[in-house]
């Protein structure tokens, strides 16, 4: 598995991100707390993708809240 810092607006991320947001909202409804591609593109957010060969296997992000705190 390869983990790399990546662009959340990249076309290859779109389907998996949309699926993630749809599933989260179906379970959590209005209480869902997730960023879309534009939110994941903020300067305070670092976004990574996980690859199994040439296949996108997942993604993750960390938002810097201040100099010593982050949120996943």
Buried (B, 14 or more C-beta within 10 A) or exposed (E): EEEEEBEBBEEEBEEBBEEBBEEBEEEEEEEEEBBEBEEBEBEEBBBBBBBEEEEBEEBEBEBBEEEEEEEE
